[in-house]
């Protein structure tokens, strides 16, 4: 896969949020969901936003 853009990462975060919502709806509000994937996406998004040469 090529270099991901901020828009790509934002779409992935939105998808994860939707999956989390559906899991909590079916398993209950106390269902704990690991945040490792979301944390990694946020870190990548933040690094893109700090890159001075990135036009996105």
N, CA, C and O of each residue as an XYZ file, in Angstrom:
224
protein
N       0.849     -1.189      0.000
C       0.000      0.000      0.000
C       0.881      1.234      0.000
O       1.928      1.264      0.647
N       0.452      2.250     -0.729
C       1.213      3.482     -0.812
C       1.081      4.318      0.446
O       0.470      3.911      1.434
N       1.670      5.495      0.377
C       1.616      6.418      1.514
C       0.176      6.856      1.772
O      -0.535      7.266      0.856
N      -0.237      6.763      3.027
C      -1.607      7.156      3.379
C      -1.670      8.654      3.620
O      -0.728      9.257      4.135
N      -2.790      9.239      3.241
C      -3.015     10.671      3.451
C      -3.809     10.876      4.732
O      -4.310      9.924      5.331
N      -3.912     12.119      5.136
C      -4.710     12.452      6.318
C      -6.160     12.022      6.114
O      -6.806     11.549      7.050
N      -6.670     12.184      4.902
C      -8.056     11.786      4.617
C      -8.221     10.273      4.764
O      -9.239      9.807      5.276
N      -7.223      9.507      4.317
C      -7.271      8.047      4.486
C      -7.340      7.675      5.965
O      -8.139      6.829      6.366
N      -6.503      8.310      6.759
C      -6.455      8.005      8.189
C      -7.752      8.417      8.879
O      -8.241      7.710      9.760
N      -8.303      9.546      8.484
C      -9.568      9.994      9.079
C     -10.701      9.025      8.740
O     -11.570      8.779      9.577
N     -10.704      8.471      7.522
C     -11.711      7.470      7.152
C     -11.555      6.207      8.001
O     -12.546      5.626      8.443
N     -10.310      5.788      8.225
C     -10.074      4.604      9.046
C     -10.528      4.830     10.492
O     -11.112      3.939     11.109
N     -10.259      6.014     11.025
C     -10.708      6.332     12.383
C     -12.228      6.342     12.469
O     -12.793      5.867     13.454
N     -12.890      6.873     11.457
C     -14.354      6.884     11.437
C     -14.895      5.457     11.394
O     -15.879      5.141     12.062
N     -14.249      4.597     10.604
C     -14.677      3.206     10.530
C     -14.498      2.519     11.889
O     -15.382      1.786     12.331
N     -13.364      2.751     12.550
C     -13.131      2.160     13.868
C     -14.165      2.647     14.886
O     -14.626      1.878     15.729
N     -14.521      3.920     14.801
C     -15.538      4.460     15.707
C     -16.880      3.781     15.482
O     -17.606      3.500     16.435
N     -17.209      3.518     14.223
C     -18.472      2.853     13.916
C     -18.461      1.408     14.426
O     -19.448      0.943     14.997
N     -17.362      0.709     14.223
C     -17.239     -0.668     14.718
C     -17.362     -0.675     16.242
O     -18.049     -1.523     16.811
N     -16.702      0.263     16.889
C     -16.768      0.358     18.352
C     -18.214      0.584     18.814
O     -18.670     -0.028     19.780
N     -18.916      1.462     18.118
C     -20.317      1.738     18.457
C     -21.166      0.459     18.344
O     -21.968      0.161     19.230
N     -20.983     -0.284     17.258
C     -21.761     -1.506     17.058
C     -21.412     -2.577     18.086
O     -22.295     -3.286     18.568
N     -20.132     -2.697     18.424
C     -19.733     -3.676     19.443
C     -20.340     -3.333     20.796
O     -20.845     -4.206     21.502
N     -20.286     -2.061     21.147
C     -20.859     -1.657     22.431
C     -22.378     -1.833     22.445
O     -22.958     -2.179     23.475
N     -23.014     -1.596     21.309
C     -24.464     -1.770     21.231
C     -24.843     -3.235     21.418
O     -25.869     -3.537     22.027
N     -24.026     -4.141     20.901
C     -24.364     -5.563     21.007
C     -23.831     -6.206     22.287
O     -24.435     -7.148     22.799
N     -22.708     -5.710     22.808
C     -22.078     -6.337     23.972
C     -22.325     -5.589     25.277
O     -22.086     -6.136     26.353
N     -22.792     -4.369     25.200
C     -23.031     -3.563     26.390
C     -21.993     -2.461     26.538
O     -20.880     -2.564     26.023
N     -22.369     -1.417     27.240
C     -21.511     -0.242     27.413
C     -20.214     -0.542     28.163
O     -19.229      0.179     28.004
N     -20.204     -1.593     28.974
C     -19.007     -1.926     29.747
C     -17.992     -2.738     28.953
O     -16.916     -3.045     29.467
N     -18.314     -3.094     27.709
C     -17.409     -3.870     26.872
C     -16.153     -3.054     26.591
O     -16.236     -1.949     26.053
N     -14.997     -3.590     26.950
C     -13.727     -2.882     26.773
C     -13.118     -3.228     25.426
O     -13.012     -4.400     25.064
N     -12.725     -2.218     24.698
C     -12.157     -2.390     23.366
C     -10.716     -1.868     23.393
O     -10.483     -0.717     23.763
N      -9.735     -2.719     22.995
C      -8.348     -2.246     22.960
C      -8.208     -1.051     22.018
O      -8.852     -1.001     20.970
N      -7.382     -0.109     22.388
C      -7.242      1.116     21.604
C      -5.948      1.172     20.798
O      -5.622      2.218     20.235
N      -5.210      0.072     20.731
C      -3.916      0.065     20.057
C      -4.009      0.534     18.610
O      -3.198      1.355     18.184
N      -4.971      0.037     17.848
C      -5.104      0.418     16.448
C      -5.439      1.901     16.315
O      -4.830      2.611     15.515
N      -6.395      2.359     17.091
C      -6.762      3.780     17.051
C      -5.607      4.677     17.451
O      -5.389      5.723     16.839
N      -4.865      4.276     18.474
C      -3.701      5.057     18.902
C      -2.673      5.162     17.782
O      -2.103      6.229     17.555
N      -2.437      4.058     17.084
C      -1.477      4.068     15.977
C      -1.922      4.983     14.845
O      -1.116      5.718     14.275
N      -3.224      4.932     14.523
C      -3.749      5.812     13.465
C      -3.641      7.279     13.863
O      -3.283      8.122     13.040
N      -3.951      7.587     15.123
C      -3.847      8.971     15.579
C      -2.401      9.449     15.554
O      -2.131     10.589     15.176
N      -1.467      8.583     15.956
C      -0.047      8.944     15.902
C       0.377      9.239     14.465
O       1.081     10.216     14.208
N      -0.054      8.392     13.531
C       0.294      8.594     12.125
C      -0.327      9.877     11.585
O       0.320     10.627     10.854
N      -1.587     10.127     11.947
C      -2.259     11.351     11.512
C      -1.542     12.580     12.071
O      -1.324     13.554     11.351
N      -1.181     12.535     13.330
C      -0.471     13.659     13.944
C       0.875     13.897     13.278
O       1.276     15.048     13.101
N       1.581     12.837     12.906
C       2.882     13.018     12.260
C       2.694     13.633     10.870
O       3.529     14.426     10.437
N       1.610     13.282     10.161
C       1.334     13.898      8.867
C       1.052     15.392      9.021
O       1.516     16.206      8.223
N       0.295     15.735     10.044
C      -0.067     17.137     10.252
C       1.145     17.982     10.639
O       1.153     19.193     10.416
N       2.167     17.351     11.215
C       3.377     18.085     11.604
C       4.388     18.163     10.474
O       5.332     18.949     10.558
N       4.219     17.362      9.400
C       5.171     17.367      8.297
C       5.049     18.642      7.487
O       4.009     18.890      6.877
N       6.110     19.469      7.471
C       6.020     20.755      6.772
C       5.922     20.623      5.259
O       5.359     21.511      4.619
N       6.445     19.554      4.654
C       6.419     19.415      3.202
C       5.209     18.691      2.669
O       5.096     18.504      1.458
N       4.294     18.274      3.536
C       3.120     17.514      3.099
C       2.000     18.465      2.728
O       1.548     19.238      3.573
N       1.534     18.427      1.471
C       0.484     19.363      1.040
C      -0.908     19.027      1.550
O      -1.810     19.848      1.379
N      -1.143     17.860      2.171
C      -2.486     17.498      2.628
C      -2.814     18.094      3.964
O      -3.909     17.881      4.484
